[in-house]
Amino acid sequence: MTELIETVGEECGIYVRSIFLPAPEIKVPQHVHDHDHATYVGNGSVRVWIDGIFLGDYKAGSLIPVTAGRYHEFMSLEADTRLACIHDVQSAESAKKVPLE
């Protein structure tokens, strides 16, 4: 089974969780944060659900806002999809506590 590959970084007051999905139909499991953030689709495309409701399909270059307290999950629609979840540093500590696997 192919799994997602995750890296994290913190620079210039911004915390970024980068998620690489090497094949289609890999899911970033449903999870929730206690703060607003945005997910950027850097490559490929994803299907998105928020609170279990289908939100849509997003291609590279899209920015997906996620409001605090909303459960969200993603599924890659093509190989070599990359997401970047972007948080401000004040929310980074709680973001680091949310496992994706």
N, C-alpha and C positions, 0 to 999 in steps of 0.2 A: 504494500500500500504506500503510495506517495504521500508525503506529509508536507505541511507548510514549513518554511524556514523563517525564523524570526531573529531580528537584530534590533537593538535599541541604542539610542544616542541622545545626548543632551548638549546643545550648543546655542550660544547667543540667547539664552532665556527660553529656548524652545525644546521640548521633549518630543522625540519622534520614535515611534515603534514601526519599523519597516517589516512588512510581511511579504515573502516571496512564495507564490503558489505555482510550482513548476508544471502542473498539468491541469486540464479541465476538471471541473466538479470536485475540487478540494474546498472544504468549508473552513472558514474561520468560525468556530463555534459561537453560539449565542452568548453574549455577555453584556454587562452593564457597567457604567461609570457614574460617579457622583458629581460629574462636571461636564460641561459642554466641550465638544471637540469636533474636529473635522477629519475625514478620511479622504486622502488624495489617491486617485487611481493613476499611478505613474506609467504603467504598461499593461497591455491586455484589456480585459473587461471582467466585470463582476455583476452578479445578481445580488440584490440587497433586500433584507427584511428588517423592519423595525417593529418591535412589539408583536412579532409573528405575522405582520401584514407585509405583503410584497410591495416594495417601494419602487422597484424598476431595475433595469439593466443600465450599467454605466461603463463608458469606454475610457481609455487613457485620456488624461487631461481633465477629467471630472473631479469636482470637489463635493463631497457628500457631508452635509452637516448632521451631527448627532447630538441631540439634546440630552442633558443630564437625566439619569433615571430611566432612559429608554433602552430596552433590550434590543440588541442589534446583532446581525450575523451577515456574513458575506460568503458567496460561492464563486470560484473562478469559472469563467465561461470559455477560456482558452489557455493554452500553455503560456508559461513565462509571464504570468500576471503579477504585478507588484502594487501593493497598497502601502500608504504611509499614513498612520494615524498620528495626528498632530495635536499636541497639548501644550498649554503654557506651563512653565516650570512649577507654578503653585499647585497644579493638579498632578504633577509628575509622580509624586509619592504614591497616591492612590492608584494611578494608572499602572505603576510597576507591580502592584499586588494582584492584578487580574491575569491569571494564566489563560492562555489561548488553547492549550492542549488538554 
